[in-house]
Amino acid sequence: MAEGLGNRLRDLRAERDLTQAALAEMVGVSRKTINTVENGVFIPSTLLALRLARALGCPVETIFSLED
Amino acid sequence: MTGSDIDTADRLSRRRAKLLPALAILFLSGQVIYALGPHGASPSVDQLKVAAWLLWAAALLFLLATGGGPFRSREVRALMDDETTREHRGRAYAVGFWIAVATSMGIYLLTAFDGVKPREALHIIVTAAIAGALLTFGYLEHRAHRDG
């Protein structure tokens, strides 16, 4: 996981029965990008974080949070 | 953008993650064989080898910079060049830069004891930097596809 950044993307996607490919299509990125964000390997840009939030229908803070 | 575009980009991206490091190893091996082989026997053969190296180096740089997929749709090319790919490319360029600097410093040190011609030095630096950048890019892309 990226240091200091927690994310619930995998859980939220699974709750909505979306595959990585389906979510990737909704936000206009590759499946690889969704995978790296879920695995905490890649910290997305603000733009992508907002697109993910819109696609999942939740505030961006629900997906990403600071780990204290 | 369709699911088919996502699948196509995914497939091509995985292929690229395997292909680029393989090309880098071939490129490096070819230059090692060239360096260890006989020189000066025929100037035209030497010139041909240098021209082939230059073309190969340019082609590899083009592949790294563009990400491949020139005959695919704009959507697929955009997916193959999204923000993770651009970050990986940036990190690969950085590794290539540091390899070029380290190799240059090594050659500079070496020339204190043994002469190296400028063209040979440039050949080594460019080869090492391109191969290092491609291997780094391939590794990062391969890792990004894992556990998917």
Backbone of each chain as ProteinMPNN parsed JSONL, in Angstrom:
{"seq_chain_A": "MAEGLGNRLRDLRAERDLTQAALAEMVGVSRKTINTVENGVFIPSTLLALRLARALGCPVETIFSLED", "coords_chain_A": {"N_chain_A": [[0.852, -1.21, 0.0], [0.485, 2.253, -0.798], [2.479, 4.532, 0.962], [0.977, 6.008, 3.723], [-1.458, 6.409, 2.467], [-4.671, 5.217, 2.483], [-6.872, 2.938, 0.833], [-10.111, 1.972, -0.355], [-10.914, 0.883, -2.677], [-11.086, -1.655, -3.979], [-12.927, -3.05, -2.346], [-15.222, -1.421, -2.524], [-15.745, -1.537, -5.246], [-16.29, -4.251, -5.535], [-18.577, -4.453, -3.957], [-20.391, -3.287, -5.64], [-20.611, -5.075, -7.636], [-18.84, -4.901, -9.797], [-16.465, -5.541, -12.344], [-12.868, -5.257, -12.668], [-12.313, -4.482, -15.262], [-14.782, -3.434, -16.09], [-15.084, -1.207, -14.405], [-12.843, 0.178, -15.221], [-13.562, 0.83, -17.819], [-15.669, 2.556, -17.295], [-14.39, 4.765, -16.192], [-12.494, 5.388, -18.043], [-9.839, 4.423, -18.182], [-7.03, 2.094, -18.281], [-7.355, -1.431, -17.442], [-5.22, -2.223, -15.99], [-4.458, 0.073, -14.609], [-6.543, 0.378, -12.746], [-6.061, -1.939, -11.302], [-3.49, -1.415, -10.211], [-4.055, 0.745, -8.586], [-5.843, -0.378, -6.765], [-4.148, -2.239, -5.561], [-2.498, -0.572, -4.239], [-0.153, 0.205, -5.354], [0.05, 2.295, -7.037], [-0.526, 5.747, -6.853], [-3.312, 7.497, -7.644], [-3.997, 10.295, -9.887], [-5.514, 13.462, -8.979], [-7.625, 13.958, -10.684], [-8.286, 11.405, -11.69], [-8.98, 10.164, -9.296], [-11.295, 11.577, -8.63], [-12.895, 10.872, -10.785], [-13.179, 8.157, -10.321], [-14.596, 8.232, -7.95], [-16.969, 9.388, -8.825], [-17.853, 7.427, -10.609], [-18.33, 5.325, -8.859], [-20.217, 6.408, -7.295], [-19.877, 7.768, -4.844], [-18.403, 9.842, -2.224], [-15.054, 11.094, -2.686], [-13.5, 10.781, -0.469], [-14.469, 8.516, 0.668], [-13.341, 6.503, -0.752], [-10.578, 6.978, -0.712], [-8.269, 7.608, 1.918], [-6.43, 9.279, 4.529], [-3.879, 7.635, 6.236], [-3.441, 7.498, 9.602]], "CA_chain_A": [[0.0, 0.0, 0.0], [1.25, 3.496, -0.832], [2.666, 4.981, 2.329], [0.133, 7.102, 4.18], [-2.745, 6.491, 1.772], [-5.502, 4.023, 2.53], [-7.95, 2.994, -0.162], [-11.113, 0.903, -0.278], [-11.432, 0.758, -4.041], [-11.447, -3.045, -4.288], [-14.165, -3.385, -1.619], [-16.353, -0.645, -3.073], [-16.028, -2.084, -6.579], [-16.912, -5.564, -5.356], [-19.941, -4.22, -3.446], [-21.246, -2.903, -6.777], [-20.51, -6.159, -8.627], [-18.136, -4.434, -10.993], [-15.131, -6.105, -12.566], [-11.864, -4.206, -12.895], [-12.473, -4.008, -16.643], [-15.993, -2.607, -16.172], [-14.782, 0.084, -13.775], [-11.869, 0.85, -16.108], [-14.328, 1.384, -18.951], [-16.474, 3.686, -16.804], [-13.562, 5.956, -15.914], [-11.649, 5.671, -19.209], [-8.425, 4.063, -18.025], [-6.811, 0.673, -18.516], [-7.614, -2.306, -16.303], [-3.957, -2.217, -15.239], [-4.466, 1.226, -13.7], [-7.442, 0.03, -11.629], [-5.353, -2.962, -10.526], [-2.388, -0.826, -9.435], [-4.634, 1.594, -7.529], [-6.375, -1.299, -5.74], [-3.034, -2.863, -4.845], [-1.734, 0.458, -3.54], [1.143, 0.394, -6.025], [-0.001, 3.56, -7.764], [-1.405, 6.775, -6.3], [-3.908, 8.145, -8.82], [-4.086, 11.758, -9.924], [-6.774, 14.001, -8.429], [-8.658, 13.792, -11.713], [-8.716, 10.001, -11.715], [-9.652, 9.883, -8.017], [-12.648, 12.144, -8.73], [-13.649, 10.048, -11.748], [-13.501, 6.892, -9.639], [-15.657, 8.535, -6.98], [-18.214, 9.59, -9.582], [-18.283, 6.131, -11.159], [-18.811, 4.473, -7.765], [-21.329, 7.115, -6.648], [-19.568, 8.063, -3.438], [-17.382, 10.89, -2.103], [-13.691, 10.595, -2.895], [-12.943, 10.4, 0.845], [-14.907, 7.15, 0.988], [-12.4, 5.581, -1.415], [-9.199, 7.238, -0.259], [-8.176, 8.292, 3.211], [-5.081, 9.365, 5.078], [-3.663, 6.702, 7.345], [-2.735, 8.197, 10.691]], "C_chain_A": [[0.881, 1.251, 0.0], [1.295, 4.088, 0.571], [1.747, 6.163, 2.659], [-1.234, 7.191, 3.523], [-3.488, 5.164, 1.88], [-6.516, 4.093, 1.406], [-8.83, 1.756, -0.098], [-11.681, 0.594, -1.662], [-11.902, -0.662, -4.35], [-12.78, -3.425, -3.63], [-15.375, -2.694, -2.239], [-16.746, -1.154, -4.457], [-16.764, -3.407, -6.455], [-18.353, -5.43, -4.856], [-20.916, -3.907, -4.574], [-21.204, -3.928, -7.908], [-19.867, -5.704, -9.936], [-16.81, -5.176, -11.117], [-14.155, -4.939, -12.732], [-12.038, -3.61, -14.292], [-13.691, -3.09, -16.779], [-15.747, -1.231, -15.562], [-13.807, 0.891, -14.644], [-12.591, 1.527, -17.271], [-15.127, 2.618, -18.512], [-15.635, 4.946, -16.608], [-12.568, 6.268, -17.037], [-10.17, 5.458, -18.988], [-8.266, 2.572, -18.302], [-7.132, -0.127, -17.255], [-6.4, -2.342, -15.381], [-3.928, -1.081, -14.22], [-5.367, 0.963, -12.5], [-6.735, -0.959, -10.705], [-4.274, -2.341, -9.638], [-2.921, 0.089, -8.324], [-5.142, 0.694, -6.398], [-5.259, -1.916, -4.904], [-2.179, -1.853, -4.089], [-0.362, 0.703, -4.144], [1.212, 1.788, -6.641], [-0.971, 4.517, -7.085], [-1.995, 7.547, -7.477], [-3.865, 9.667, -8.727], [-5.418, 12.183, -9.296], [-7.917, 13.755, -9.407], [-9.189, 12.359, -11.729], [-9.459, 9.64, -10.428], [-11.099, 10.395, -8.067], [-13.508, 11.341, -9.703], [-14.069, 8.729, -11.115], [-14.663, 7.106, -8.673], [-16.999, 8.693, -7.703], [-18.756, 8.257, -10.103], [-18.875, 5.242, -10.063], [-19.943, 5.136, -6.978], [-21.092, 7.377, -5.177], [-18.536, 9.196, -3.378], [-15.978, 10.283, -2.211], [-13.061, 10.138, -1.574], [-13.389, 9.006, 1.279], [-13.921, 6.132, 0.389], [-11.001, 5.732, -0.821], [-9.211, 7.965, 1.082], [-6.718, 8.326, 3.658], [-4.967, 8.388, 6.238], [-2.863, 7.403, 8.424], [-1.79, 7.254, 11.419]], "O_chain_A": [[1.891, 1.31, 0.701], [0.285, 4.138, 1.274], [1.745, 7.179, 1.963], [-2.084, 7.962, 3.968], [-3.003, 4.125, 1.43], [-6.977, 5.179, 1.054], [-8.364, 0.649, 0.174], [-12.801, 0.1, -1.786], [-12.981, -0.856, -4.911], [-13.645, -4.036, -4.259], [-16.418, -3.313, -2.448], [-17.928, -1.197, -4.801], [-17.734, -3.662, -7.17], [-19.236, -6.182, -5.267], [-22.105, -4.213, -4.488], [-21.704, -3.674, -9.005], [-20.299, -6.077, -11.027], [-16.12, -5.409, -10.125], [-14.561, -3.791, -12.911], [-11.926, -2.399, -14.483], [-13.642, -2.09, -17.496], [-16.149, -0.214, -16.126], [-13.93, 2.108, -14.781], [-12.267, 2.651, -17.653], [-15.246, 3.593, -19.255], [-16.112, 6.059, -16.832], [-11.882, 7.289, -16.994], [-9.338, 6.194, -19.519], [-9.251, 1.869, -18.53], [-7.177, 0.416, -16.152], [-6.527, -2.474, -14.164], [-3.434, -1.251, -13.106], [-5.006, 1.285, -11.368], [-6.799, -0.835, -9.482], [-4.151, -2.688, -8.464], [-2.317, 0.196, -7.256], [-4.903, 0.969, -5.222], [-5.402, -2.094, -3.695], [-1.246, -2.231, -3.38], [0.494, 1.333, -3.522], [2.284, 2.382, -6.753], [-2.104, 4.146, -6.777], [-1.257, 8.184, -8.229], [-3.718, 10.242, -7.648], [-6.322, 11.368, -9.109], [-9.026, 13.394, -9.013], [-10.399, 12.137, -11.777], [-10.445, 8.903, -10.459], [-12.016, 9.72, -7.598], [-14.702, 11.15, -9.474], [-15.177, 8.244, -11.344], [-15.581, 6.291, -8.584], [-18.028, 8.194, -7.246], [-19.957, 7.996, -10.045], [-19.816, 4.49, -10.315], [-20.552, 4.515, -6.107], [-21.999, 7.228, -4.358], [-17.869, 9.477, -4.374], [-15.756, 9.121, -1.873], [-12.215, 9.244, -1.548], [-12.769, 8.389, 2.145], [-13.701, 5.056, 0.944], [-10.338, 4.752, -0.478], [-10.057, 8.822, 1.336], [-5.894, 7.52, 3.227], [-5.838, 8.322, 7.104], [-1.741, 7.85, 8.187], [-1.114, 7.664, 12.362]]}, "seq_chain_B": "MTGSDIDTADRLSRRRAKLLPALAILFLSGQVIYALGPHGASPSVDQLKVAAWLLWAAALLFLLATGGGPFRSREVRALMDDETTREHRGRAYAVGFWIAVATSMGIYLLTAFDGVKPREALHIIVTAAIAGALLTFGYLEHRAHRDG", "coords_chain_B": {"N_chain_B": [[-15.389, 4.629, -25.801], [-15.021, 1.183, -25.354], [-15.794, -2.073, -23.877], [-14.418, -3.873, -25.346], [-12.283, -2.353, -26.301], [-10.918, -1.982, -23.898], [-10.177, -4.635, -23.319], [-8.563, -5.186, -25.56], [-6.524, -3.252, -25.247], [-5.5, -4.137, -22.822], [-4.513, -6.672, -23.458], [-2.556, -6.009, -25.403], [-0.926, -4.4, -23.88], [0.056, -6.171, -21.961], [1.518, -7.799, -23.639], [3.399, -5.975, -24.536], [4.757, -5.502, -22.148], [6.196, -7.814, -21.913], [7.597, -7.948, -24.284], [9.275, -5.624, -24.587], [11.39, -5.757, -22.551], [12.578, -8.124, -23.485], [13.494, -7.342, -25.995], [15.311, -5.44, -25.143], [17.24, -7.021, -23.871], [18.131, -8.523, -26.033], [19.183, -6.444, -27.549], [21.269, -5.51, -25.873], [22.81, -7.875, -25.736], [23.524, -8.152, -28.41], [25.193, -5.949, -28.71], [27.258, -6.559, -26.975], [28.311, -8.82, -28.215], [29.1, -7.58, -30.559], [31.053, -5.823, -29.548], [32.977, -7.598, -28.622], [33.742, -8.872, -30.878], [35.717, -9.103, -34.008], [37.291, -6.121, -35.271], [37.692, -3.584, -37.767], [38.539, -5.124, -39.929], [37.02, -4.945, -42.219], [36.035, -1.911, -43.306], [33.522, -1.213, -44.349], [31.798, -3.169, -43.393], [31.945, -2.683, -40.662], [30.83, -0.128, -40.617], [28.271, -0.73, -41.424], [27.389, -2.276, -39.279], [27.413, -0.362, -37.248], [25.515, 1.407, -38.24], [23.276, -0.25, -38.178], [23.037, -0.629, -35.432], [22.462, 1.992, -34.632], [19.989, 2.427, -35.889], [18.466, 0.459, -34.635], [18.611, 1.313, -31.98], [17.238, 3.747, -32.207], [14.727, 2.805, -32.96], [13.978, 1.365, -30.67], [13.884, 3.429, -28.791], [11.791, 4.882, -29.875], [9.7, 3.05, -29.552], [9.591, 2.958, -26.756], [8.938, 5.598, -26.161], [6.479, 6.017, -27.444], [4.91, 3.863, -26.856], [3.944, 1.94, -28.524], [1.542, 0.14, -30.591], [0.706, 1.477, -33.036], [-1.093, 1.025, -35.081], [-3.557, 0.848, -34.04], [-6.812, 1.875, -32.746], [-7.618, 5.29, -31.741], [-8.671, 5.286, -29.183], [-7.758, 2.881, -28.045], [-5.016, 3.34, -28.123], [-4.887, 5.492, -26.381], [-5.643, 4.252, -23.989], [-3.495, 2.562, -23.692], [-1.631, 4.331, -23.009], [-2.127, 5.503, -20.593], [-2.376, 7.031, -17.252], [-0.815, 5.423, -15.467], [0.964, 4.146, -17.181], [2.321, 6.351, -18.209], [3.564, 7.242, -15.904], [5.24, 5.061, -15.367], [6.835, 5.193, -17.62], [8.107, 7.62, -17.192], [9.586, 7.0, -14.905], [11.221, 5.069, -15.991], [12.673, 6.589, -17.831], [14.085, 8.142, -15.989], [15.694, 6.215, -14.735], [17.192, 5.45, -16.968], [18.55, 7.833, -17.398], [20.163, 8.0, -15.058], [21.711, 5.73, -15.381], [23.075, 6.435, -17.704], [24.586, 8.598, -16.753], [26.127, 7.346, -14.736], [27.488, 5.431, -16.267], [28.909, 7.126, -17.962], [30.581, 8.394, -16.106], [32.021, 6.185, -15.255], [33.36, 5.5, -17.623], [34.841, 7.806, -17.966], [36.565, 7.613, -15.812], [37.85, 5.262, -16.5], [39.226, 6.02, -18.802], [41.39, 7.286, -17.812], [43.273, 5.403, -17.501], [43.229, 3.825, -19.737], [42.789, 4.345, -23.154], [39.698, 5.334, -24.611], [37.795, 5.539, -27.478], [35.876, 8.392, -28.553], [33.529, 7.757, -30.036], [33.146, 5.076, -29.386], [32.726, 5.303, -26.665], [30.322, 6.765, -26.606], [28.673, 4.907, -27.834], [28.589, 2.856, -25.907], [27.436, 4.218, -23.721], [24.915, 5.076, -24.705], [23.776, 2.598, -25.386], [23.661, 1.293, -22.867], [21.993, 3.045, -21.42], [19.549, 3.019, -22.863], [18.87, 0.289, -22.779], [18.657, -0.08, -20.014], [16.526, 1.644, -19.403], [14.434, 0.454, -20.856], [14.276, -2.084, -19.654], [13.532, -1.362, -17.076], [11.032, -0.134, -17.544], [9.629, -2.33, -18.588], [9.666, -4.044, -16.366], [8.172, -2.568, -14.457], [5.704, -2.363, -15.766], [5.038, -5.044, -16.021], [4.782, -5.751, -13.333], [2.602, -4.172, -12.671], [0.542, -5.479, -13.953], [0.29, -7.79, -12.576], [-1.452, -9.923, -10.246], [-3.986, -9.319, -11.069]], "CA_chain_B": [[-14.546, 3.56, -25.26], [-15.844, -0.001, -25.106], [-15.13, -3.171, -23.172], [-13.489, -4.48, -26.303], [-11.07, -1.517, -26.273], [-10.23, -2.282, -22.636], [-9.558, -5.956, -23.48], [-7.478, -5.083, -26.548], [-5.418, -2.511, -24.627], [-4.938, -4.996, -21.783], [-3.735, -7.722, -24.136], [-1.376, -5.401, -26.025], [-0.078, -3.886, -22.816], [0.752, -7.333, -21.403], [2.494, -8.219, -24.644], [4.467, -4.964, -24.511], [5.536, -5.69, -20.917], [7.113, -8.943, -22.135], [8.4, -7.721, -25.487], [10.307, -4.595, -24.459], [12.593, -6.263, -21.886], [13.228, -9.116, -24.351], [14.224, -6.574, -27.004], [16.442, -4.797, -24.462], [18.28, -8.042, -23.653], [18.697, -8.792, -27.369], [19.962, -5.253, -27.912], [22.491, -5.558, -25.071], [23.605, -9.038, -26.161], [24.071, -7.832, -29.733], [26.305, -4.992, -28.583], [28.383, -7.274, -26.339], [28.907, -9.637, -29.286], [29.77, -6.632, -31.465], [32.249, -5.29, -28.892], [33.99, -8.648, -28.478], [34.088, -9.372, -32.206], [36.827, -8.439, -34.694], [36.998, -4.802, -35.825], [38.661, -3.013, -38.695], [38.849, -5.985, -41.063], [36.357, -4.347, -43.374], [35.359, -0.681, -42.841], [32.108, -1.164, -44.752], [31.052, -4.035, -42.461], [31.874, -1.935, -39.396], [29.862, 0.963, -40.796], [26.949, -1.355, -41.482], [27.035, -2.665, -37.903], [27.117, 0.86, -36.496], [24.233, 1.917, -38.756], [22.228, -1.144, -37.661], [22.897, -0.303, -34.005], [21.8, 3.295, -34.53], [18.58, 2.224, -36.266], [17.858, -0.345, -33.578], [18.482, 2.186, -30.809], [16.169, 4.711, -32.498], [13.453, 2.068, -32.949], [13.646, 1.059, -29.272], [13.49, 4.692, -28.162], [10.463, 5.198, -30.408], [8.752, 2.149, -28.879], [9.47, 3.38, -25.359], [8.297, 6.916, -26.101], [5.108, 6.006, -27.955], [4.169, 2.757, -26.254], [3.52, 0.974, -29.544], [0.14, 0.161, -31.007], [0.449, 2.563, -33.986], [-2.176, 0.717, -36.014], [-4.779, 0.664, -33.259], [-7.664, 3.067, -32.686], [-7.168, 6.32, -30.808], [-9.1, 4.898, -27.829], [-6.846, 1.846, -27.54], [-3.714, 3.984, -27.891], [-5.019, 6.307, -25.158], [-5.637, 3.317, -22.848], [-2.134, 2.025, -23.546], [-0.755, 5.429, -22.595], [-2.827, 6.209, -19.519], [-1.453, 7.647, -16.296], [0.201, 4.501, -14.907], [1.993, 3.94, -18.212], [3.148, 7.564, -18.275], [4.444, 7.265, -14.727], [6.274, 4.044, -15.569], [7.771, 5.692, -18.631], [8.899, 8.656, -16.532], [10.573, 6.343, -14.027], [12.185, 4.395, -16.874], [13.575, 7.644, -18.324], [14.962, 8.535, -14.881], [16.704, 5.152, -14.589], [18.073, 5.584, -18.13], [19.4, 9.0, -17.158], [21.18, 7.683, -14.047], [22.646, 4.763, -15.98], [23.928, 7.19, -18.63], [25.545, 9.375, -15.951], [27.051, 6.415, -14.082], [28.342, 4.851, -17.306], [29.823, 8.197, -18.402], [31.591, 8.579, -15.065], [32.888, 5.003, -15.309], [34.228, 5.611, -18.806], [35.763, 8.917, -17.682], [37.576, 7.052, -14.91], [38.591, 4.252, -17.265], [40.111, 6.653, -19.785], [42.603, 7.717, -17.127], [44.249, 4.303, -17.612], [43.194, 3.221, -21.066], [42.041, 5.227, -24.056], [38.447, 4.894, -25.237], [37.446, 6.51, -28.51], [34.582, 9.04, -28.252], [32.397, 7.024, -30.632], [32.934, 3.855, -28.582], [32.15, 5.727, -25.382], [28.907, 7.1, -26.847], [28.002, 3.639, -28.129], [28.362, 2.164, -24.629], [26.512, 5.008, -22.881], [23.563, 5.024, -25.291], [23.285, 1.219, -25.261], [23.34, 1.011, -21.466], [20.854, 3.868, -20.991], [18.317, 2.531, -23.503], [18.553, -1.036, -22.241], [18.221, 0.106, -18.626], [15.191, 2.255, -19.405], [13.457, -0.542, -21.335], [14.122, -3.131, -18.627], [12.769, -0.761, -15.979], [9.646, 0.024, -18.006], [9.048, -3.667, -18.667], [9.462, -4.56, -15.007], [7.066, -1.83, -13.821], [4.457, -2.735, -16.446], [4.76, -6.439, -15.658], [4.316, -5.739, -11.937], [1.262, -3.563, -12.633], [-0.442, -6.449, -14.449], [0.202, -8.935, -11.66], [-2.539, -9.967, -9.253], [-5.152, -8.641, -11.622]], "C_chain_B": [[-15.414, 2.353, -24.883], [-15.056, -1.041, -24.308], [-14.111, -3.855, -24.059], [-12.174, -3.695, -26.36], [-10.233, -1.833, -25.032], [-9.488, -3.62, -22.767], [-8.376, -5.898, -24.438], [-6.27, -4.381, -25.934], [-4.715, -3.365, -23.576], [-4.021, -6.055, -22.408], [-2.438, -7.151, -24.728], [-0.382, -4.904, -24.975], [0.722, -5.018, -22.154], [1.845, -7.804, -22.357], [3.697, -7.265, -24.644], [5.371, -5.151, -23.29], [6.521, -6.846, -21.042], [8.102, -8.62, -23.258], [9.552, -6.739, -25.257], [11.541, -5.069, -23.683], [13.34, -7.288, -22.74], [14.054, -8.406, -25.428], [15.459, -5.911, -26.389], [17.583, -5.789, -24.255], [18.943, -8.408, -24.986], [19.631, -7.665, -27.805], [21.305, -5.261, -27.186], [23.408, -6.689, -25.543], [24.275, -8.755, -27.504], [25.268, -6.912, -29.638], [27.514, -5.63, -27.907], [29.097, -8.122, -27.39], [29.684, -8.742, -30.252], [31.089, -6.153, -30.858], [33.366, -6.322, -28.809], [34.49, -9.163, -29.832], [35.24, -8.611, -32.836], [36.381, -7.096, -35.29], [38.066, -4.432, -36.846], [39.009, -3.863, -39.896], [38.239, -5.41, -42.347], [35.578, -3.111, -42.895], [33.88, -0.649, -43.201], [31.245, -2.034, -43.837], [30.887, -3.33, -41.119], [30.83, -0.824, -39.484], [28.426, 0.432, -40.803], [26.468, -1.728, -40.073], [26.649, -1.44, -37.073], [25.77, 1.439, -36.932], [23.073, 1.077, -38.226], [21.971, -0.849, -36.188], [22.103, 0.994, -33.825], [20.301, 3.184, -34.84], [17.818, 1.49, -35.167], [17.598, 0.517, -32.343], [17.322, 3.173, -31.009], [14.802, 4.028, -32.435], [13.022, 1.763, -31.51], [13.199, 2.319, -28.526], [12.083, 5.09, -28.595], [9.399, 4.346, -29.706], [8.512, 2.581, -27.432], [8.672, 4.682, -25.26], [6.821, 6.867, -26.499], [4.263, 4.886, -27.354], [3.666, 1.741, -27.249], [2.053, 1.133, -29.908], [-0.192, 1.214, -32.046], [-0.733, 2.302, -34.914], [-3.513, 0.499, -35.303], [-5.576, 1.972, -33.223], [-7.126, 4.05, -31.644], [-7.52, 5.931, -29.375], [-8.135, 3.873, -27.225], [-5.476, 2.455, -27.243], [-3.756, 4.831, -26.61], [-4.979, 5.413, -23.914], [-4.236, 2.759, -22.602], [-1.142, 3.092, -23.098], [-1.441, 6.214, -21.478], [-1.855, 6.556, -18.388], [-0.467, 6.692, -15.631], [1.331, 4.307, -15.916], [2.919, 5.158, -18.274], [4.066, 7.66, -17.056], [5.579, 6.247, -14.882], [7.31, 4.523, -16.573], [8.69, 6.749, -18.017], [9.975, 8.055, -15.636], [11.635, 5.637, -14.855], [13.177, 5.411, -17.445], [14.573, 8.034, -17.234], [16.062, 7.498, -14.682], [17.702, 5.228, -15.749], [19.047, 6.735, -17.954], [20.53, 8.652, -16.179], [22.189, 6.66, -14.57], [23.597, 5.485, -16.926], [24.994, 7.968, -17.855], [26.586, 8.447, -15.329], [28.013, 5.802, -15.101], [29.363, 5.884, -17.792], [30.941, 8.397, -17.387], [32.568, 7.403, -15.053], [33.861, 5.075, -16.471], [35.268, 6.715, -18.591], [36.915, 8.42, -16.81], [38.481, 6.084, -15.665], [39.594, 4.895, -18.212], [41.372, 7.231, -19.133], [43.686, 6.655, -17.281], [44.342, 3.761, -19.037], [42.308, 4.081, -21.974], [40.768, 4.581, -24.588], [38.061, 5.967, -26.246], [36.075, 7.118, -28.204], [33.391, 8.274, -28.814], [32.084, 5.753, -29.841], [32.261, 4.205, -27.259], [30.66, 6.031, -25.548], [28.078, 5.846, -27.097], [27.63, 2.929, -26.814], [27.311, 2.902, -23.796], [25.071, 4.895, -23.398], [22.958, 3.626, -25.122], [22.823, 0.934, -23.826], [22.091, 1.778, -21.021], [19.542, 3.35, -21.582], [17.91, 1.182, -22.924], [18.027, -0.921, -20.809], [16.809, 0.665, -18.553], [14.129, 1.239, -19.831], [13.213, -1.633, -20.297], [13.287, -2.602, -17.459], [11.291, -0.641, -16.353], [8.944, -1.335, -18.034], [8.746, -4.234, -17.296], [8.245, -3.893, -14.355], [5.721, -2.221, -14.449], [4.046, -4.161, -16.071], [4.186, -6.509, -14.237], [2.891, -5.19, -11.844], [0.179, -4.533, -13.087], [-0.643, -7.621, -13.499], [-1.001, -8.804, -10.734], [-3.801, -9.294, -9.771], [-6.377, -9.511, -11.677]], "O_chain_B": [[-16.415, 2.492, -24.18], [-13.85, -0.919, -24.095], [-13.084, -4.35, -23.595], [-11.095, -4.279, -26.456], [-9.009, -1.939, -25.102], [-8.325, -3.733, -22.382], [-7.323, -6.479, -24.176], [-5.137, -4.842, -26.074], [-3.491, -3.325, -23.449], [-2.907, -6.292, -21.94], [-1.365, -7.734, -24.575], [0.833, -4.979, -25.158], [1.898, -4.856, -21.829], [2.948, -8.159, -21.939], [4.848, -7.691, -24.739], [6.588, -4.984, -23.375], [7.552, -6.867, -20.37], [9.28, -8.972, -23.191], [10.678, -6.993, -25.684], [12.658, -4.802, -24.125], [14.57, -7.332, -22.733], [15.173, -8.818, -25.734], [16.512, -5.828, -27.021], [18.751, -5.446, -24.439], [20.16, -8.58, -25.057], [20.71, -7.898, -28.351], [22.351, -5.047, -27.799], [24.61, -6.498, -25.726], [25.445, -9.077, -27.707], [26.239, -7.059, -30.379], [28.656, -5.291, -28.218], [30.326, -8.145, -27.453], [30.774, -9.092, -30.705], [32.11, -6.081, -31.542], [34.546, -5.986, -28.911], [35.535, -9.808, -29.912], [35.7, -7.605, -32.294], [35.248, -6.953, -35.751], [39.197, -4.914, -36.786], [39.7, -3.395, -40.8], [38.867, -5.397, -43.406], [34.589, -3.236, -42.173], [33.07, -0.117, -42.442], [30.103, -1.686, -43.539], [29.816, -3.377, -40.514], [30.052, -0.607, -38.555], [27.507, 1.052, -40.269], [25.305, -1.526, -39.724], [25.691, -1.472, -36.3], [24.985, 1.901, -36.104], [22.022, 1.609, -37.87], [20.821, -0.822, -35.747], [21.203, 1.082, -32.99], [19.464, 3.766, -34.15], [16.693, 1.845, -34.818], [16.524, 0.465, -31.743], [16.528, 3.404, -30.097], [13.838, 4.598, -31.922], [11.846, 1.888, -31.17], [12.258, 2.282, -27.733], [11.285, 5.573, -27.791], [8.343, 4.845, -29.317], [7.381, 2.571, -26.948], [7.831, 4.837, -24.373], [6.005, 7.603, -25.944], [3.035, 4.965, -27.35], [3.019, 0.768, -26.86], [1.414, 2.131, -29.574], [-1.267, 1.81, -31.974], [-1.311, 3.237, -35.469], [-4.477, 0.023, -35.904], [-5.081, 3.028, -33.615], [-6.307, 3.702, -30.794], [-6.755, 6.211, -28.452], [-7.745, 3.976, -26.061], [-4.851, 2.128, -26.235], [-2.785, 4.879, -25.855], [-4.361, 5.766, -22.91], [-3.84, 2.515, -21.462], [0.027, 2.805, -22.842], [-1.347, 7.44, -21.425], [-0.644, 6.395, -18.543], [0.627, 7.118, -15.261], [2.507, 4.303, -15.552], [4.138, 5.019, -18.378], [5.209, 8.106, -17.166], [6.733, 6.538, -14.567], [8.507, 4.293, -16.406], [9.891, 6.775, -18.283], [11.113, 8.523, -15.603], [12.806, 5.605, -14.478], [14.374, 5.135, -17.534], [15.757, 8.231, -17.508], [17.224, 7.851, -14.484], [18.908, 5.089, -15.545], [20.22, 6.632, -18.313], [21.696, 8.961, -16.426], [23.373, 6.719, -14.241], [24.791, 5.186, -16.953], [26.16, 7.995, -18.249], [27.783, 8.726, -15.385], [29.207, 5.669, -14.832], [30.531, 5.561, -18.008], [32.105, 8.551, -17.756], [33.772, 7.581, -14.868], [35.04, 4.753, -16.327], [36.427, 6.574, -18.984], [38.077, 8.757, -17.036], [39.7, 6.083, -15.498], [40.691, 4.372, -18.404], [42.311, 7.619, -19.828], [44.875, 6.961, -17.202], [45.396, 3.301, -19.477], [41.212, 4.486, -21.586], [40.772, 3.411, -24.97], [38.005, 7.152, -25.917], [35.206, 6.439, -27.657], [32.36, 8.152, -28.151], [30.922, 5.395, -29.648], [31.358, 3.509, -26.795], [29.838, 5.609, -24.735], [26.94, 5.731, -26.64], [26.502, 2.466, -26.642], [26.407, 2.282, -23.235], [24.139, 4.653, -22.632], [21.789, 3.483, -24.764], [21.735, 0.403, -23.606], [21.234, 1.227, -20.329], [18.537, 3.256, -20.877], [16.739, 0.962, -22.616], [17.061, -1.591, -20.443], [15.995, 0.219, -17.745], [13.053, 1.174, -19.236], [12.076, -2.055, -20.088], [12.438, -3.313, -16.921], [10.412, -1.002, -15.571], [7.814, -1.473, -17.566], [7.694, -4.837, -17.085], [7.396, -4.568, -13.774], [4.725, -2.387, -13.744], [2.872, -4.444, -15.835], [3.227, -7.236, -13.979], [2.078, -5.669, -11.053], [-0.97, -4.428, -12.658], [-1.626, -8.355, -13.604], [-1.493, -7.705, -10.479], [-4.591, -8.76, -8.993], [-7.434, -9.063, -12.123]]}, "name": "protein", "num_of_chains": 2, "seq": "MAEGLGNRLRDLRAERDLTQAALAEMVGVSRKTINTVENGVFIPSTLLALRLARALGCPVETIFSLEDMTGSDIDTADRLSRRRAKLLPALAILFLSGQVIYALGPHGASPSVDQLKVAAWLLWAAALLFLLATGGGPFRSREVRALMDDETTREHRGRAYAVGFWIAVATSMGIYLLTAFDGVKPREALHIIVTAAIAGALLTFGYLEHRAHRDG"}
